């Protein structure tokens, strides 16, 4: 999944609200948070699929 502009902006606003204002630090944190969000969404999708299909593989 790719994050859209609004989602990225929300993450940036959160980073700024925590007092991080240097662009290099912001970009590094943004990268880590965006990666974590994407990983979480992928894991959630796999879990949801497993629960809805009783663990069977898609045909």
N, C-alpha and C positions, 0 to 999 in steps of 0.2 A: 504494500500500500504506500502511496505517496501522500504526504501531508499537503493540504492546500494552503493558500496564502493566509487565510484567517487563522488556521491552526498554528502556523508558524508565528504569526503576530501575537497570538495568545501566549505562546511559550516565551517570546521575547519580552512581553509585558510582565510575565511572572518573574523572569530573570532580573529585570530592572527593579521590580518591587522588592527583591531581595538585596538590592544595593550593588549589583554588579553593573558597572557602567562602561568599563573599558571594552572596546570593540573586539579585541582579540579574545578576551575572557568570555564575552557574550557569545561569540561564534563557537568557541570550544564547548561551552555549556549547551548551547543550542544543538550542536551536533550530537552530543551525548543524550540529551533528553529526547530529541527526535528519533534517534535510533532505539531508545528504550520504548518509546510509544509504539513504533512500528513493530518491534519484537513482541510486545505485549499483545497487540492486535492480532498478529499472526498466531500466537499461542492460543488466544481466546477463540479464534476461528477454528483451529484444530480441535480444541476441547469441545466447542459447541457442536461441531460436526460429529465427533465421537459420541457425544451424549444423545444427539438426535437420531443417529443411525445405529445405536447400540454397539459402536465400535467397528462396524463393518466398513470395508473399503468401498469407495464409489466405483460403480461398474462402468 
